[in-house]
Amino acid sequence: MAVHDEVNSTDDVSTAVDWYEACLERFPNTKYGRRSKGAITRLGDGKNRISFTSKQANGKPFNLAQTKSDIVVLHFWETWCCPENDIKELGRLAKKYKDELTIIGCNIEGPNSAEGTKKFLEFLKAHPEITWVQLHEPGSVEDSPLAHQLGISTEPAVFLLDAKGKLIESNIGISNLEREIERQLN
C-alpha cells in the first residue's frame, strides 16, 4: 500500500509515509521494516538531509554527506534495468554539468552473493563510459542494505537531491533529468 501511494502520488506522500510507519512499527526487524524505515528517511518531511553510507565499486567507503554539488542524482540500478540509452544520457549530463552535478550509481545487483558482484563488475568493465561514482551492495530491492537505507522498492529508481541533500524529485525518469536540473540551476 505504501509503495502504491508513493508511486501514484502527485505531491503529497503523507499517506505513503503513514503506511511505511505502520509497516515499520509492525515488522521492525524484517526486510520490509528496514525498507520502510529507509523510505521514511527518503520521503520524510522534506526538511531533513538524506544521508547514507556505502562502499564504492573499488571498495572505498562512501558517505553522501561528503558530496559537494549543487545537485546530486542517485541512480539505483541492476544490470538488467540499465539500458544503453540511460548510460549515454547520464554520461552526457555528467559532462555537461560537471561543475554543478554529481551522479552516483547505486548498484544493488541481485542476488546477495559473489555472483551479483561478479555480474556488476563485468558490466562496468564492458561499459567504460560509466565514469561516475558507483556504489555496490548486492541483494536487489529485497535484500540490498543500500536499497534498504532509502527504502528502494522499484528499479531503476532515480532521485534528485539539492546541495543540502534534500529530496527534490522522487523517482524521476532519466529522460526528464535535464529539464529538472536546468530548473534547479535557474
Backbone as ProteinMPNN parsed JSONL, in Angstrom:
{"seq_chain_A": "MAVHDEVNSTDDVSTAVDWYEACLERFPNTKYGRRSKGAITRLGDGKNRISFTSKQANGKPFNLAQTKSDIVVLHFWETWCCPENDIKELGRLAKKYKDELTIIGCNIEGPNSAEGTKKFLEFLKAHPEITWVQLHEPGSVEDSPLAHQLGISTEPAVFLLDAKGKLIESNIGISNLEREIERQLN", "coords_chain_A": {"N_chain_A": [[0.828, -1.186, 0.0], [1.956, 1.23, 0.792], [3.992, 1.656, -1.128], [2.415, 1.801, -3.421], [0.878, 4.129, -2.847], [2.944, 5.981, -2.733], [4.077, 5.907, -5.345], [1.879, 6.584, -6.925], [1.278, 9.105, -6.08], [0.851, 12.627, -6.504], [2.003, 14.923, -5.332], [1.704, 14.901, -2.565], [2.88, 12.804, -0.271], [2.177, 11.893, 2.148], [0.307, 9.925, 2.963], [1.531, 7.62, 2.035], [3.823, 7.674, 3.651], [2.586, 7.305, 6.127], [1.699, 4.631, 5.812], [4.202, 3.367, 5.499], [5.24, 3.894, 8.058], [3.461, 2.409, 9.633], [4.074, -0.173, 8.761], [6.758, -0.326, 9.559], [6.449, -0.165, 12.331], [5.001, -2.496, 12.857], [6.547, -4.577, 11.748], [9.405, -4.392, 12.516], [11.974, -5.661, 12.503], [12.371, -6.902, 10.079], [13.031, -7.356, 6.538], [11.142, -5.81, 5.262], [10.419, -3.976, 7.187], [12.9, -2.667, 7.481], [13.179, -1.583, 4.898], [10.947, 0.081, 4.93], [11.656, 1.895, 6.936], [13.818, 3.111, 5.637], [12.46, 4.294, 3.459], [10.903, 6.159, 4.816], [12.945, 7.778, 5.769], [13.908, 8.74, 3.306], [11.615, 10.0, 2.154], [10.518, 11.445, 4.273], [9.888, 14.596, 5.82], [10.662, 16.433, 4.056], [12.401, 18.277, 5.065], [14.704, 17.324, 6.143], [18.107, 16.319, 5.651], [18.992, 13.858, 3.363], [20.717, 10.992, 4.124], [23.264, 8.57, 3.69], [25.451, 5.756, 3.813], [27.897, 3.779, 2.138], [29.713, 1.454, 0.106], [32.116, 1.968, -2.419], [32.554, 0.763, -5.811], [35.222, 0.214, -6.034], [35.849, -0.52, -3.507], [36.313, 1.448, -1.622], [35.128, 3.46, 1.126], [31.991, 5.255, 1.174], [30.251, 8.271, 1.71], [27.358, 10.002, 1.583], [27.045, 12.552, 2.644], [29.446, 13.814, 2.227], [29.426, 14.687, -0.342], [29.772, 17.307, -2.542], [28.005, 19.23, -4.314], [25.835, 21.192, -6.414], [23.628, 19.818, -7.257], [22.561, 16.463, -6.856], [22.377, 13.296, -8.3], [20.907, 10.276, -7.662], [21.125, 7.053, -8.718], [19.602, 4.141, -8.684], [20.138, 0.847, -9.568], [20.221, -2.237, -11.507], [21.972, -4.581, -13.582], [20.167, -5.636, -15.431], [18.31, -3.642, -15.77], [19.372, -1.345, -16.91], [19.53, 0.325, -19.497], [21.316, 0.999, -22.592], [20.753, 3.577, -23.582], [20.156, 5.009, -21.241], [22.639, 4.96, -19.944], [24.169, 6.435, -21.767], [22.83, 8.922, -21.635], [23.141, 9.656, -18.919], [25.924, 9.85, -18.868], [26.29, 11.97, -20.688], [24.998, 14.065, -19.305], [26.608, 14.155, -17.024], [29.002, 15.131, -18.1], [28.174, 17.589, -19.273], [27.205, 19.071, -17.072], [29.327, 19.151, -15.278], [30.424, 20.767, -13.26], [28.355, 21.354, -11.55], [26.903, 19.116, -10.892], [26.619, 15.914, -9.417], [26.691, 12.562, -10.106], [25.603, 9.546, -8.814], [25.88, 6.239, -9.014], [24.038, 3.536, -7.862], [24.387, 0.453, -7.445], [22.566, -2.452, -6.999], [22.746, -5.094, -7.511], [21.312, -8.255, -7.749], [21.695, -11.747, -7.007], [22.209, -11.541, -3.398], [25.207, -12.036, -3.228], [28.454, -13.321, -4.184], [28.076, -13.739, -6.835], [26.337, -11.709, -7.753], [28.013, -9.492, -7.419], [30.079, -10.147, -9.186], [28.729, -10.084, -11.663], [28.013, -7.363, -11.758], [30.588, -6.107, -11.784], [31.596, -7.114, -14.196], [29.822, -5.903, -15.945], [30.479, -3.185, -15.589], [33.092, -3.244, -16.586], [32.58, -3.798, -19.261], [31.419, -1.456, -19.985], [33.019, 1.126, -20.22], [32.41, 3.792, -20.412], [30.964, 4.524, -18.236], [31.681, 6.61, -15.925], [31.124, 7.881, -13.593], [30.72, 7.908, -9.998], [30.307, 4.729, -8.557], [28.403, 2.819, -6.445], [28.109, -0.237, -4.624], [26.152, -2.775, -3.411], [25.09, -5.829, -3.231], [21.945, -7.639, -3.683], [19.496, -6.843, -4.59], [16.276, -5.134, -4.588], [15.058, -6.417, -2.544], [16.953, -7.401, -0.618], [19.313, -5.848, -0.493], [21.444, -3.935, 1.493], [22.001, -1.272, 0.826], [19.813, -0.531, -0.762], [17.837, -0.765, 1.177], [18.47, 1.321, 2.927], [17.373, 3.645, 1.847], [14.865, 2.854, 1.28], [14.212, 1.652, -1.22], [12.041, 0.399, -3.593], [11.384, -0.204, -6.155], [12.951, -0.578, -9.364], [14.631, 0.593, -12.295], [15.516, 3.305, -10.137], [15.487, 6.731, -9.716], [16.685, 9.557, -8.113], [16.656, 13.0, -7.248], [18.631, 15.289, -5.599], [19.134, 18.286, -3.664], [21.768, 20.735, -2.99], [21.929, 20.633, -0.264], [21.262, 18.105, 0.332], [18.607, 17.477, 0.338], [15.599, 15.967, -0.773], [14.606, 16.558, -4.036], [13.285, 15.561, -6.28], [11.476, 12.592, -6.492], [12.028, 9.493, -7.75], [12.385, 10.199, -10.54], [12.279, 10.157, -14.082], [15.01, 9.259, -16.22], [14.982, 10.494, -18.686], [13.783, 12.891, -18.072], [15.536, 14.246, -16.471], [17.381, 16.328, -17.277], [15.765, 18.58, -17.759], [14.786, 19.089, -15.161], [17.185, 19.515, -13.794], [18.098, 21.858, -15.058], [16.008, 23.559, -14.276], [16.435, 23.641, -11.508], [18.971, 24.802, -11.388], [18.481, 27.297, -12.349]], "CA_chain_A": [[0.0, 0.0, 0.0], [2.839, 2.389, 0.869], [4.617, 1.843, -2.436], [1.351, 2.253, -4.322], [0.565, 5.524, -2.547], [4.096, 6.807, -3.099], [4.225, 5.954, -6.802], [0.72, 7.228, -7.518], [1.086, 10.433, -5.513], [1.305, 13.746, -7.319], [2.925, 15.688, -4.49], [1.518, 14.584, -1.159], [3.224, 11.411, 0.023], [1.931, 11.652, 3.576], [-0.374, 8.644, 3.146], [2.57, 6.599, 1.87], [4.645, 7.702, 4.868], [1.77, 6.665, 7.17], [1.762, 3.186, 5.579], [5.556, 2.92, 5.838], [5.362, 3.919, 9.524], [2.71, 1.264, 10.157], [4.857, -1.372, 8.458], [7.939, -0.304, 10.429], [6.003, -0.46, 13.691], [4.544, -3.885, 12.964], [7.581, -5.521, 11.312], [10.66, -3.617, 12.579], [13.211, -6.436, 12.304], [12.298, -7.648, 8.827], [13.469, -6.548, 5.396], [10.082, -4.85, 4.967], [10.577, -2.914, 8.182], [14.097, -1.897, 7.129], [12.855, -0.787, 3.702], [10.012, 1.129, 5.341], [12.448, 2.91, 7.643], [14.546, 3.838, 4.605], [11.516, 5.122, 2.708], [10.563, 7.283, 5.693], [14.122, 8.649, 5.712], [13.954, 9.367, 1.986], [10.471, 10.874, 1.934], [10.466, 12.316, 5.443], [9.028, 15.777, 5.739], [11.283, 17.348, 3.113], [13.27, 19.23, 5.755], [15.934, 16.674, 6.577], [19.082, 15.879, 4.66], [19.064, 12.422, 3.164], [22.092, 10.539, 4.327], [23.533, 7.147, 3.7], [26.831, 5.357, 3.581], [28.006, 2.545, 1.383], [31.072, 1.267, -0.381], [32.245, 2.138, -3.853], [32.934, -0.438, -6.55], [36.641, -0.042, -5.763], [35.975, -0.912, -2.111], [36.457, 2.605, -0.732], [33.867, 3.869, 1.755], [31.301, 6.403, 0.592], [29.292, 8.931, 2.577], [26.659, 11.012, 0.799], [27.238, 13.864, 3.261], [30.687, 14.409, 1.729], [29.222, 15.121, -1.72], [29.684, 18.767, -2.632], [27.484, 19.645, -5.614], [24.544, 21.881, -6.375], [22.607, 18.802, -7.479], [23.036, 15.08, -6.818], [21.49, 12.285, -8.867], [21.099, 8.91, -7.163], [20.558, 6.133, -9.705], [19.583, 2.763, -8.194], [20.007, 0.027, -10.764], [20.851, -3.538, -11.705], [22.363, -4.674, -14.983], [19.008, -5.947, -16.259], [17.452, -2.464, -15.952], [20.213, -0.195, -17.218], [19.705, 0.319, -20.949], [22.388, 1.806, -23.189], [20.326, 4.98, -23.677], [20.306, 5.619, -19.921], [24.073, 5.15, -19.717], [24.592, 7.566, -22.611], [22.256, 10.168, -21.128], [23.817, 10.002, -17.664], [27.27, 10.298, -19.242], [26.169, 13.3, -21.297], [24.687, 15.014, -18.238], [27.803, 14.272, -16.168], [29.951, 16.018, -18.794], [27.602, 18.92, -19.469], [27.032, 19.756, -15.789], [30.41, 18.619, -14.437], [30.711, 21.636, -12.116], [27.179, 21.518, -10.691], [26.165, 17.864, -10.739], [27.278, 14.652, -9.085], [25.855, 11.381, -10.332], [26.031, 8.414, -8.001], [25.239, 4.987, -9.361], [23.836, 2.689, -6.686], [24.082, -0.869, -7.979], [22.07, -3.382, -5.974], [22.661, -6.345, -8.282], [20.973, -9.451, -7.002], [21.371, -11.979, -5.601], [23.167, -11.051, -2.418], [26.297, -13.007, -3.223], [29.577, -13.019, -5.063], [27.558, -13.771, -8.204], [25.85, -10.367, -8.054], [29.183, -8.613, -7.542], [30.771, -10.506, -10.424], [27.926, -9.579, -12.77], [28.159, -5.909, -11.727], [31.942, -5.737, -12.224], [31.678, -7.422, -15.628], [29.053, -4.862, -16.636], [31.306, -1.972, -15.578], [34.217, -3.462, -17.497], [32.039, -3.737, -20.618], [30.903, -0.1, -20.201], [33.999, 2.088, -19.681], [31.843, 5.134, -20.428], [30.422, 4.806, -16.896], [32.814, 7.215, -15.217], [30.68, 8.465, -12.337], [30.856, 7.058, -8.815], [29.429, 3.562, -8.497], [28.319, 2.103, -5.177], [27.631, -1.597, -4.887], [25.772, -3.674, -2.325], [24.16, -6.745, -3.893], [20.774, -8.134, -2.964], [18.292, -6.331, -5.227], [15.473, -4.326, -3.666], [14.645, -7.252, -1.409], [17.941, -7.677, 0.421], [20.482, -4.979, -0.503], [21.465, -2.924, 2.556], [21.96, 0.052, 0.206], [18.411, -0.29, -1.124], [17.055, -0.612, 2.407], [18.75, 2.607, 3.572], [16.464, 4.67, 1.33], [13.56, 2.257, 1.026], [14.002, 1.454, -2.648], [11.116, -0.716, -3.792], [11.328, -0.483, -7.587], [14.141, -0.127, -10.063], [15.57, 1.59, -11.8], [14.963, 4.412, -9.359], [16.357, 7.897, -9.831], [16.31, 10.625, -7.188], [17.397, 14.237, -7.398], [18.805, 15.97, -4.318], [19.765, 19.596, -3.77], [23.099, 20.847, -2.38], [21.814, 20.33, 1.163], [20.894, 16.706, 0.461], [17.159, 17.328, 0.45], [14.969, 15.378, -1.942], [13.919, 17.464, -4.957], [12.394, 14.729, -7.088], [11.492, 11.182, -6.148], [11.813, 8.572, -8.863], [12.283, 10.936, -11.799], [12.801, 9.417, -15.227], [16.267, 9.787, -16.738], [14.672, 11.387, -19.798], [13.332, 14.176, -17.523], [16.55, 14.803, -15.577], [17.969, 17.601, -17.697], [14.794, 19.651, -17.528], [14.756, 19.398, -13.736], [18.497, 20.086, -13.449], [18.057, 23.257, -15.525], [15.081, 24.288, -13.403], [17.082, 23.843, -10.213], [20.118, 25.705, -11.542], [17.957, 28.654, -12.609]], "C_chain_A": [[0.875, 1.253, 0.0], [3.463, 2.685, -0.482], [3.594, 2.371, -3.429], [1.046, 3.726, -4.092], [1.719, 6.451, -2.916], [4.178, 6.99, -4.612], [3.077, 6.719, -7.444], [0.433, 8.626, -6.974], [1.545, 11.498, -6.494], [2.298, 14.591, -6.532], [2.867, 15.268, -3.026], [1.77, 13.1, -0.911], [2.931, 11.053, 1.477], [1.218, 10.331, 3.837], [0.627, 7.5, 3.0], [3.432, 6.527, 3.121], [3.888, 7.052, 6.013], [1.817, 5.142, 7.038], [3.143, 2.645, 5.932], [5.757, 2.889, 7.354], [4.636, 2.741, 10.159], [3.477, -0.034, 9.927], [6.078, -1.461, 9.377], [7.558, -0.676, 11.861], [5.661, -1.946, 13.857], [5.639, -4.908, 12.665], [8.98, -4.908, 11.369], [11.923, -4.399, 12.229], [13.171, -7.315, 11.064], [12.816, -6.758, 7.701], [12.409, -5.514, 5.027], [10.126, -3.673, 5.944], [11.775, -2.041, 7.865], [13.854, -1.024, 5.902], [11.895, 0.346, 4.052], [10.745, 2.252, 6.065], [13.235, 3.755, 6.64], [13.651, 4.763, 3.798], [11.106, 6.34, 3.521], [11.718, 8.282, 5.706], [14.149, 9.432, 4.406], [12.836, 10.383, 1.799], [10.334, 11.912, 3.038], [9.473, 13.446, 5.323], [9.626, 16.825, 4.798], [12.241, 18.336, 3.747], [14.627, 18.636, 6.101], [16.815, 16.283, 5.405], [19.02, 14.355, 4.577], [20.513, 12.019, 3.368], [22.149, 9.027, 4.211], [25.009, 6.919, 3.422], [26.813, 4.038, 2.828], [29.478, 2.33, 1.063], [31.054, 1.373, -1.898], [32.67, 0.821, -4.493], [34.391, -0.806, -6.301], [36.905, -0.396, -4.302], [36.116, 0.242, -1.134], [35.108, 2.962, -0.113], [33.298, 5.116, 1.073], [30.313, 6.941, 1.603], [28.656, 10.06, 1.78], [26.889, 12.416, 1.348], [28.503, 14.561, 2.756], [30.574, 14.89, 0.287], [28.988, 16.625, -1.74], [29.283, 19.166, -4.054], [26.19, 20.402, -5.405], [23.402, 20.879, -6.448], [23.256, 17.426, -7.465], [21.956, 14.181, -7.416], [21.869, 10.944, -8.255], [20.378, 7.976, -8.128], [20.697, 4.712, -9.175], [19.275, 1.854, -9.37], [20.61, -1.361, -10.581], [21.139, -3.641, -13.199], [21.169, -4.931, -15.904], [18.148, -4.721, -16.553], [18.261, -1.198, -16.207], [20.498, -0.165, -18.719], [20.8, 1.275, -21.415], [22.009, 3.284, -23.257], [20.461, 5.7, -22.339], [21.77, 5.897, -19.612], [24.568, 6.354, -20.509], [24.081, 8.889, -22.057], [22.917, 10.59, -19.819], [25.232, 10.495, -17.938], [27.261, 11.693, -19.835], [25.907, 14.36, -20.233], [25.887, 15.23, -17.319], [28.828, 15.212, -16.793], [29.425, 17.443, -18.876], [27.542, 19.723, -18.174], [28.122, 19.373, -14.785], [30.703, 19.469, -13.204], [29.544, 21.755, -11.136], [26.519, 20.212, -10.272], [27.085, 16.717, -10.345], [26.275, 13.533, -9.32], [26.45, 10.231, -9.532], [25.214, 7.197, -8.413], [25.183, 4.105, -8.133], [23.415, 1.306, -7.181], [23.719, -1.811, -6.84], [21.849, -4.757, -6.599], [22.353, -7.54, -7.388], [21.587, -10.667, -7.648], [22.471, -11.456, -4.682], [24.301, -12.057, -2.259], [27.422, -12.524, -4.114], [29.127, -12.998, -6.517], [27.061, -12.388, -8.636], [26.998, -9.39, -8.251], [29.921, -8.89, -8.842], [30.03, -9.936, -11.634], [28.055, -8.058, -12.887], [29.522, -5.482, -12.266], [32.156, -6.031, -13.707], [30.944, -6.359, -16.451], [29.864, -3.564, -16.704], [32.464, -2.091, -16.553], [33.767, -3.333, -18.955], [31.531, -2.339, -20.978], [31.866, 0.931, -19.592], [33.498, 3.526, -19.693], [31.172, 5.498, -19.107], [31.586, 5.29, -16.043], [32.413, 7.824, -13.88], [30.782, 7.431, -11.227], [29.841, 5.926, -8.865], [29.536, 2.923, -7.116], [27.785, 0.713, -5.49], [27.406, -2.352, -3.586], [24.71, -4.602, -2.89], [22.976, -7.135, -3.013], [19.457, -7.689, -3.566], [17.475, -5.528, -4.215], [15.089, -5.114, -2.411], [15.666, -7.29, -0.28], [19.167, -6.768, 0.438], [20.418, -3.969, 0.645], [21.413, -1.502, 2.003], [20.524, 0.413, -0.18], [17.56, -0.048, 0.112], [17.259, 0.758, 3.04], [17.813, 3.715, 3.112], [15.117, 4.092, 0.906], [13.237, 2.084, -0.446], [13.112, 0.23, -2.842], [10.935, -1.069, -5.26], [12.635, -0.012, -8.213], [13.94, -0.222, -11.559], [14.814, 2.673, -11.033], [15.972, 5.549, -9.398], [15.804, 9.0, -8.942], [17.214, 11.817, -7.399], [17.422, 14.928, -6.048], [19.417, 17.343, -4.556], [21.104, 19.588, -3.034], [23.079, 20.509, -0.888], [21.407, 18.885, 1.406], [19.415, 16.466, 0.639], [16.595, 16.822, -0.873], [14.234, 16.444, -2.75], [12.864, 16.682, -5.732], [12.578, 13.268, -6.696], [11.142, 10.374, -7.382], [11.515, 9.285, -10.182], [12.868, 10.083, -12.923], [14.088, 10.063, -15.748], [16.01, 10.754, -17.885], [14.201, 12.767, -19.327], [14.385, 14.869, -16.666], [17.043, 16.178, -16.002], [17.019, 18.768, -17.463], [14.772, 20.064, -16.055], [16.076, 19.98, -13.254], [18.526, 21.549, -13.843], [17.156, 24.097, -14.63], [15.721, 24.6, -12.055], [18.243, 24.831, -10.296], [19.676, 27.147, -11.8], [17.091, 29.082, -11.467]], "O_chain_A": [[0.58, 2.222, -0.701], [3.464, 3.83, -0.933], [3.885, 3.29, -4.194], [0.964, 4.494, -5.05], [1.497, 7.577, -3.36], [4.333, 8.111, -5.097], [3.291, 7.438, -8.42], [-0.549, 9.256, -7.366], [2.512, 11.3, -7.229], [3.355, 14.933, -7.061], [3.884, 15.283, -2.332], [0.968, 12.249, -1.298], [3.39, 10.024, 1.973], [1.498, 9.676, 4.841], [0.577, 6.526, 3.752], [3.739, 5.436, 3.601], [4.485, 6.317, 6.8], [1.958, 4.438, 8.038], [3.261, 1.604, 6.578], [6.376, 1.963, 7.878], [5.134, 2.14, 11.111], [3.521, -0.896, 10.805], [6.394, -2.527, 9.904], [8.277, -1.424, 12.522], [5.994, -2.563, 14.868], [5.66, -5.985, 13.26], [9.681, -4.905, 10.356], [12.864, -3.813, 11.694], [13.846, -8.343, 10.998], [13.015, -5.558, 7.887], [12.75, -4.443, 4.525], [9.897, -2.525, 5.564], [11.696, -0.816, 7.962], [14.27, 0.134, 5.865], [12.021, 1.45, 3.523], [10.476, 3.429, 5.825], [13.308, 4.976, 6.778], [14.037, 5.89, 3.488], [10.975, 7.435, 2.975], [11.496, 9.491, 5.659], [14.385, 10.64, 4.401], [13.078, 11.498, 1.338], [10.073, 13.088, 2.785], [8.371, 13.282, 4.799], [9.159, 17.962, 4.747], [12.836, 19.153, 3.045], [15.589, 19.369, 6.328], [16.334, 15.961, 4.318], [19.0, 13.662, 5.595], [21.424, 12.651, 2.832], [21.217, 8.313, 4.581], [25.707, 7.773, 2.874], [25.84, 3.285, 2.878], [30.362, 2.94, 1.665], [30.117, 0.934, -2.564], [33.091, -0.111, -3.809], [34.761, -1.979, -6.348], [38.058, -0.556, -3.901], [36.043, 0.03, 0.076], [34.066, 2.791, -0.745], [34.027, 5.912, 0.481], [29.619, 6.178, 2.275], [29.351, 10.98, 1.347], [26.924, 13.376, 0.578], [28.609, 15.784, 2.853], [31.531, 15.446, -0.253], [28.115, 17.142, -1.042], [30.146, 19.412, -4.897], [25.534, 20.279, -4.371], [22.362, 21.042, -5.811], [24.354, 17.239, -7.989], [20.777, 14.295, -7.08], [23.026, 10.529, -8.326], [19.169, 8.093, -8.332], [21.786, 4.139, -9.211], [18.29, 2.049, -10.083], [21.381, -1.624, -9.657], [20.603, -2.865, -13.99], [21.171, -4.48, -17.05], [17.34, -4.746, -17.481], [17.881, -0.111, -15.772], [21.571, -0.577, -19.162], [21.155, 2.228, -20.722], [22.849, 4.15, -23.015], [20.84, 6.87, -22.302], [22.102, 6.955, -19.077], [25.299, 7.193, -19.983], [24.821, 9.871, -22.014], [23.22, 11.769, -19.636], [25.69, 11.45, -17.311], [28.126, 12.511, -19.521], [26.518, 15.428, -20.253], [26.15, 16.353, -16.887], [29.454, 16.004, -16.089], [30.148, 18.395, -18.582], [27.8, 20.927, -18.179], [27.863, 19.283, -13.585], [31.183, 18.944, -12.2], [29.732, 22.21, -10.008], [25.664, 20.207, -9.386], [28.187, 16.574, -10.874], [25.16, 13.557, -8.801], [27.655, 9.984, -9.575], [24.006, 7.139, -8.186], [26.185, 3.946, -7.436], [22.224, 1.026, -7.318], [24.452, -1.95, -5.861], [20.906, -5.474, -6.265], [23.046, -7.796, -6.404], [21.979, -10.578, -8.812], [23.518, -10.992, -5.135], [24.35, -12.821, -1.296], [27.345, -11.454, -4.719], [29.731, -12.314, -7.344], [27.333, -11.949, -9.753], [26.957, -8.553, -9.153], [30.343, -7.958, -9.525], [30.653, -9.365, -12.53], [28.191, -7.528, -13.989], [29.602, -4.591, -13.112], [32.832, -5.267, -14.396], [31.401, -5.971, -17.526], [29.927, -2.922, -17.752], [32.779, -1.138, -17.267], [34.508, -2.811, -19.788], [31.244, -2.066, -22.144], [31.559, 1.537, -18.566], [34.094, 4.392, -19.054], [30.846, 6.664, -18.883], [32.366, 4.498, -15.514], [33.278, 8.241, -13.11], [30.914, 6.234, -11.483], [28.668, 6.136, -9.175], [30.62, 2.537, -6.678], [27.098, 0.508, -6.491], [28.317, -2.544, -2.781], [23.55, -4.209, -3.018], [22.997, -6.985, -1.791], [18.398, -8.113, -3.104], [17.941, -5.274, -3.104], [14.83, -4.536, -1.355], [15.294, -7.219, 0.891], [20.002, -6.914, 1.33], [19.442, -3.227, 0.759], [20.843, -0.615, 2.639], [20.078, 1.537, 0.052], [16.657, 0.788, 0.09], [16.329, 1.308, 3.63], [17.489, 4.619, 3.882], [14.324, 4.768, 0.25], [12.112, 2.341, -0.872], [13.399, -0.845, -2.316], [10.389, -2.126, -5.577], [13.332, 0.842, -7.664], [13.152, -1.041, -12.032], [13.629, 2.913, -11.264], [17.16, 5.352, -9.143], [14.622, 9.336, -9.004], [18.4, 11.666, -7.694], [16.381, 15.134, -5.424], [20.135, 17.544, -5.535], [21.524, 18.555, -2.514], [24.107, 20.14, -0.32], [21.224, 18.476, 2.552], [19.002, 15.379, 1.044], [17.057, 17.202, -1.949], [13.362, 17.143, -2.234], [11.706, 17.091, -5.824], [13.702, 12.778, -6.585], [10.082, 10.558, -7.981], [10.517, 9.003, -10.846], [13.849, 9.368, -12.717], [14.226, 11.286, -15.715], [16.741, 11.732, -18.043], [14.22, 13.718, -20.108], [14.147, 15.975, -16.181], [17.116, 17.094, -15.183], [17.443, 19.832, -17.012], [14.743, 21.254, -15.743], [16.082, 20.855, -12.388], [18.935, 22.397, -13.049], [17.507, 25.22, -14.269], [15.563, 25.701, -11.527], [18.466, 25.608, -9.368], [20.406, 28.093, -11.506], [16.551, 30.188, -11.483]]}, "name": "protein", "num_of_chains": 1, "seq": "MAVHDEVNSTDDVSTAVDWYEACLERFPNTKYGRRSKGAITRLGDGKNRISFTSKQANGKPFNLAQTKSDIVVLHFWETWCCPENDIKELGRLAKKYKDELTIIGCNIEGPNSAEGTKKFLEFLKAHPEITWVQLHEPGSVEDSPLAHQLGISTEPAVFLLDAKGKLIESNIGISNLEREIERQLN"}
